[in-house]
Structures are given as C-alpha cells and as structure tokens.
Amino acid sequence: MNNWQHGFYKLTADERRQRLAQVRQLSPVEKEVLANTSSDLGDELVENYITDYSLPEGVALNITVNDQQYTVPMVIEEPSVIAAASNGAQRVSKSGGFIAPKQARRLVGQVVLDEIDDVMAAKTWLLAHQDIILKIANEAHPSMQARGGGAETMTVRTPGNFISVDLGINVCQAMGANSVNTMSEAVGKWLTAQGFHVITAILSNLATQSLQTATCKIDFRYLSTTQIDGKTVAKRIARLSDLAQADPYRAATHNKGIMNGIDAVMIASGNDWRAIESGVHAYAARDGQYRGLSTWQVEGNYLVGKITLPLPVGVVGGSIGLNKMTKINYRISQIKSAEELAAVTASVGLAQNLAALRALTTTGIQDGHMKLQYRSLAVSVGATPAEVPVVVATLKQHSHVDQALAKQVLATIRKDRSND
C-alpha cells in the first residue's frame, strides 16, 4: 500500500479530498468541484467518502397503470431514455393503459448445506422440521411478523451436490435485504447446531417469489409513421420479439433497453438497482437460454405486449428514508406501496421496450437517439445554454456528426455573432 493511503479511512472528508488533490495534482477548480458537491449524508453512507456524484433526473409522463396516471421520476444520464419511456407510454395510454395486477411479494433467504452423506435423508429431515425452521427465522426478526410479514414458506432444493433451504420471507413494504440476511443466518446457526455443514446463509437476488407482470395493447393506428402503416409496424415488432426469444445476442440488447427504464426508476425511488439487475438477468435465463423479458404479438387490430420479471422493490428501508430527493420523488409519483411501485416499474420497462422496438422497425434507433445526443455533444464542446439550440439545429443538417464538427459549428456561431 502506498504511504498516502495509510489511514485514509480515518480522515475527515475534507482531509481525504486534500490528500487526493495533492497526490493526484488536482487543479484548484477540480478541488472546488469535489468540495462543493459533497454532503454530510454521503459521508455517512460510504467508506472513504470524498464527494457526491450526481446524475440528471427527469420525469416520464403519460404512464397509465391500472387506470391511474403516474408521473414517474427517472434518474439516468442517457439522453433518449425518458423521452422513449414517455413516447411508448403515451401510445399505450391511448389504448387504455397498462394492466399490472397486484402480485405476491416474498424474498428468498437461502441457507445452503454442504458435505451431505445422504441427500434424500437430509431433505426428508429438513421438511419434517419446516415449522421449527420458520419459527427460528421469525424469532430472529419479530418486528417483521408483527407487521404482517415474516418467513412464510420453505422449500428444499438440491442444486448439484448441495442442499438449499429456501425461506420465502414477506418483507412487507421494505427492500428487506438486511432482514432476510438476519433471518437466514439464524436458521443457518440452528442447522449448524443440528450437525449440518452450512456453507452460506444469505438473501438470494433471484426473487422468483416477487414476480410482477404488466400487459398492454396498442391499436395499430397509434403505431404508424408517415411512411409505414400501423399493422406493418406491429408485425415487425412481433418478429423482433420472436428474435429476442430465439437469439441471446438480440435478447441482451432487447433487455438492456427494458432495464434502461427500470434502472432509472429504481435509482429515483431509492431501491437497489444492482440487485434488481442481477435477478432480472438470471430470470431471463431461467430455462437455460437467455431470452427477452417481454413478448409482443399481433392479436386482431392490436399489438399486445407482456412482461414478467422479478421486482422485489420497497418503499421503506435502506437509504430510502435518508435521501431527501427520494422522499420528494415519492411525492411526485404519488406511489404509496411496494406493490404499486412494482406495477409502475414493470410498465415503464414495457413502455421503454415498445419505443425502442418501434424505432428499430421504422426510422432506426439512431434517428431519435442522435437528435437527443446532439444536445450532450454541444454541451461537451463548451456551448452555453443559449448556444445549445443553435448548435443542435446546425448539427441536424449534417449526415455525419462528431465532436470535431460540433467544435467547428460552435466556433462559426461565435464568429458570426461577433461580426454582428
């Protein structure tokens, strides 16, 4: 370890910034940025804290779920995502909106046993002691059961030469990872005392007991472009959907687009988006092949979409209650429960997917995407807020756009203005 790193975690946030600035030769402006974007809360949340790293937040509009319209905060740096979610949702809203039934919510606490001489005998013993195992789990976190949740089910699986005792735990409105870990570890200690070799006891992020489904249908007329009729667009989208079920290379991109919307909602709502990502992608490969999370098909005069994915979300717990922005975001969305958040989140993912597939099958993904990217490009070359629209308008007139062209356009605009 370098000398400058010794005892780094013991320093105050300001002292850490000063030490980094010295060893990395940061400029006065860079040091000022780090200091000005820091917070007391950030220093409490992470180790070796130096500053806060911010991302843009916007709202998706026209999100109609179960006959209720939502304004959904989304946090993401990619320019086209919020526009696409709003665009897709608007087309669905015109045909009645998304339907996302309230579904069961349980997390899985996994207690895994190793070095088992007789797997079948051990499995039989575990199932015979199910009631006491659930009792031990609930005694480890009695407040959860008092709120109407707690360990409710137990299944025993035999992956490979292991035994996995899976606890189905209702965490009510919370994200619940810490509660599940506490309960799983209690069961693990008890099983160890019974003579079993417990290799791990921890939450599983594959939340197959927290699946959320959302469906929608879109009238052909809301899919058409000036050049292509809606029925043709719908058929093309359905074929792209078929491709995502057959080809994992396409499925990965198909699902990335869905997660563009879902991750952005998760971050804005204070949920652990990394846990959601890992569970979702594992679920997409549940039958041994990685597939698209959504399906689209033509039925009568409608394009019908469906998505099912694990969404073990919460509206309390973790950092949700600590972050002022998260609290404001719940005021904006008016989402009151974890079940409601799961329904809206799945719907946003399906809206995002619709917009992406419609673009792919008509104008191409780059047409709308790059128009929004032009704004970022203009800012990156130093355009002021007043200059950005002028730079963007000029860039749209060119078939090939890059940073060199953006710099040239900005220089020309400034030169012309100075000559006026």
N, C-alpha and C positions, 0 to 999 in steps of 0.2 A: 504493500500500500504506500502511495506517495505521502510524504510528510504533511502536505497541506490537507489531506483528507482525514488525518488523525483527529478524532474528537469532533468531527464535523456536526454530528447529530446533536451534540451538547450545546452548540452555539445558538444564539437567537437568530431569527430570520434575517435581520439586518446584518448581523455579523457573517452569516453564510453568504449573503449577496456580496458583501465587501471582499470576502476571501476569494470567491469565484471571479469577481471582477478583476482582482489583482493577478491571479494565476492565468486567467484566460484573456487578459488585456482588453477588457470591455471598454468601450468608449463612454464618455460622460452621458451621452444620450441613451445608450443601451442600459446603463446603470439606473438612469432615471425611469425608464420604462419598467424595469423589474420592480423598482420600489413603488411606483405609482399604481401598479396593478396587483399589489399584494393585499392580503386581508388577514385579520386575526383568525377567522374561521378556517381558512386554508391551512394555517399553521397548526391548527388543532387536528386536522383531518389526515395529513400525510407526513411521512418521515422525510427528513432533510428538506423541508419546505423552503422554497425561495420566492415564489410568486404564483399568481393565478393565471391560467391560460384560458382565454375566453374564445367562444365560438358564437357566430351570429344566431339569433333566434327570430323566427317569423311565425306566422300562423297559417295553417291550412284552413280554407273556407269551404262551405257547401258540403260538409261532412254530415250526411243524414243517416243515422243509425237507429233502427227500431223506432222509426217515426219521430225521432228527436234530432234537431240540428245542433251540431257542435262547431265551435271554433277551437282548433287544436294547435297548441304551441308545439313547435318543432325546432330543435337545435341541430344545426348542420352547416358545414362550410361549403357544400356543393351547391352551385347556383340554381340548378334546374329542379331540385327535388321538391321543394314546397310548391312551386308552380305546377309541377306534374301531378302531385297529390290533389291539389285543388281542381285541376283540369279533369282528372279522372273522376273525382267525387261529384263534380257538377254534372257530368254525363249520367252518372248513376242516379243522382238525386232527381233528375228529370223523369226517370222511370220508376220512382218510388223509393229509392234509397237502399241502404244495406240492411240485411237481416242478420243479426248475430245473437242467437239465443243465449240466455244465461246458462253457463255450464259449470260442472263440478270443479272445485279448486283444491288440490292437495299437492304438497311437495313430497318428494321421496327421500327418506333418510335411509342410507344404505349401510348396513353392517355386514362386512364380508369376512367369512371364515376360511381358513386355510389349513393344510395338513390334516385332512379328514380321512380317517381309515375306512369308514363305511358311510358313504354319502347318503344312501337311502335311509339308513337308520337315524342319522343326524337330522335329516329333513323331517322324518316322522316325529322325532322328539321335539323339534322346534315348533311344528304345527300343533302338537299336543299342548305346548306351553304358550300358545299365542296370547291368551288372556293376561297372563302374568307379564309377558314381554311388553304388551301395550300399557299395562298398569305402571310398569317401571318407567317407560318413556314419559307418560303423563305426570308421574310424580316428580320427574326432573324439571318440569316446566308447568306447574299447576295453574298459573295465570292464563295459559293458553286454553286449557279445558274450561276454565271459569268463564271465558269469553265465548264459549260455544264451539271451540275448535279442539285441537289436540290430536294425538295419534288415534286413528280410527280404523285402519286396516293393516294387515300384514300379509305379505306374500313371500314365498321362498323360491328362489331361482337357483339353478345350478349352471352358471356360465363356466365352461371349461371344467377344471377340477376344483373350482371354488364353490362355496355356497353363499348366496347373497340374501340376507334377510332385509326385505324392503318394507319400510314403515311408511304408510300413507298418512301424512300429517296435514291436517287442516290448520293453516296459519291465519285464518280469518282475513283481515284486511292488510296484513303486513307482508313485506317481502319475505321475511321469516327465515333467512338462511341461518342466523345465529341460533334461533330457537330449535331448528331442526338438528343442527350440529350438537347442541347440548343434549337433546333427547336421544340422538343416535349414540353419542358417547356413553350415556348412562346405560343403555342396553348393551353396548359393547363391553363395559366393565362387568356387568352382571353375567354375560355369557362367558367372559374370561374366568370368572369365579366358578362357573359350572364346568370348567375344564376345556373349553373351546379355545382355539388359537385365533384371535381376532386380528386380522391384518389391517383393517381400516374401519372407521365409523364416521361417516360424513354425508352431507347433503349430496344428492345427485342432481346435476343440472339438466338431465333429460327428464323433464316434468311431464310424463305421459299421463298423469292424472290431473293435469291442468290444461287440457286441450281446449282451444277456442276456435269455433267455426264462424265464418262470415260468408254470406252469399249475396249475389246481386244479379239483376238482369237489366240489359240496356236495349232499348228499342233501336232497331237498325238506323233510324233517321238521325240519332244522336252520335253516330259513329262516322258518318260520311264526311268526305272532304269535297273541295270544289272539283276535283278530278275523279274521285272514286266513290261509288255508291256504298251505303252503309252495309248492305248484305255482303258485298265483296270484302269489305274491311273485316267484318265479323268472321267470315270463313278463313281469312288469312290469320287472324288472331287465334282461332281454334287450331289451325295447323301448327302455329308456333308453340301453342300449348302442348300439342301432341309431341313435338320435338323435345320439349323440356322434360317430358316423361320418359323419352327413349334415350336421350343423349346427355350424359353427365356434364359434358363440356358446355352445352347450352343451358343445362339446369343451373349450373353455378352462377352464370350471368343473370338468368331469369330470377333466381332467389336473391342475388345481390341487389337487384332493383327493388324487390319487395322489402328487403331489410334497410334500404335507404330510408324508407318512410318509417318503419318500425323503430329502428335505432334512434331516429331523430325524436320520436315521441317518447321513447324510453328515457333519453337523456333529459328532455324537458320536464318529465314527470318525476325525475329523481330515482329511477329504477336502475338496476344493474344490467346495462345493455350487453355487457360481455357474457353474462350468464344466459341471457335470452338468446344471443347469437349461438353459443355453443349448443344449447338444447335444440334450437331450431334446425341447425345443420345436421345434428345427429338424427333428429326425427326425419329429415328429408332422405336419409339413407337407411331407414328402419327395415326395409325388406332386402337389404344387401346391395341395392343400387341407389346412388344419389339421384333424386328426382326433383322436379319443380314442385314447389309448395302449393301452387294454385293450379286449377284447371279451368279451361274455358271451352264451351261448346255451343253450337247453334241449336236452338230449340224454337221452332216456329219462326216468328219475326223478331226473336230476341237473341242476343248474345248472353249466355248465362255463365257467371263466374262463381267459383267456390275456393275457399282457402281454409285449411285446418292446420294449426300449429300450436306447440306448447307456449303458453304465455303466463307463467307464474308471477304475475305482477303484484305490486302492493301500492297502497296509497298512504301507508304509515310505515314507520321504522326506517332503519338505515340512516341515510343523510337527508331523507325527505323532510323531516321536521326541522332540520338545521338550516337549510338553504332558503333564503328569503325569496329568491327567484322561483323556486319550486312551488312555494306557497302561492305566489302570485299566479303561476301558471294554472294551478287548480281553480283559482277564482275565474280565470279567463275561460277555461274549458267547461267549468261547472260540473266536472266529473266528481262524483261523491264516493264511489266504491271501487274496489278492485275488479269486481265483475264488470262494471261499466267501463273501466279503463281497458280491460282485455277486449271487450267487444269493439270499442272505438279503435284500438290499436290494430286489430286484425283487419278492420275495414279500411284504415289508412293504407295498410300494406297492399290490399287488393286494389285500391284506387291507384296507388303508385304503379302497380303492375299493369293495370289497364292502360294508363297513359303511355307507359314505355312500349307496350306491345302495339298500341295504335300507331305510335310514331314509327316504330320499326317497319310496320307493314304499309306505311303510306309515304311520308316525306323522308323517312330515315331518321335515326336518332340524333344525328349531328345538327340537323336544321334548327330545331328549337334549343338544343343544348348549347350550341355555339353562340347563339344570339345572346344568351344569358352570360356565357363565358366572356364575351366581349367587354362587359362591364368590369369584370375582375381584371382583365388584361389592361384596360385603360387605367385602372387604379394602380396596377403594378408598375406602370411606366411613369407614374407621378402626376396623372391628371387630377385636377381639383374637382370637387363635386359639380361645379358649374361647367367644367370642360368634359366630364364623362359622357353626357348625352351626345355631344358633338363628335367626340372620338368614336363612339359606338355607331352613330349614323354613318360615318365615313367608312368604318371597317366593314359594315354590312354590304357595301358596294363592291367589295373585293372577294374573289373566289378563294384565295389563299391568304390566311391571316396568321401572323405570328408576332412575337414581341418586337422584332425589328421594324415591322410595318407599323405597329402601334406607336413606337417611338417617333417614327418619321411623320405619321399623321399628327401627333401632338405637337411636334416641332413646327409643322406647317401651320397649324391652327394658331399657335402663339405668334408666329411670324406675321401672319395675315392680320392678327389683331393689333400687333404693334404698329403696323403700317396704316391702320385706320385713323 
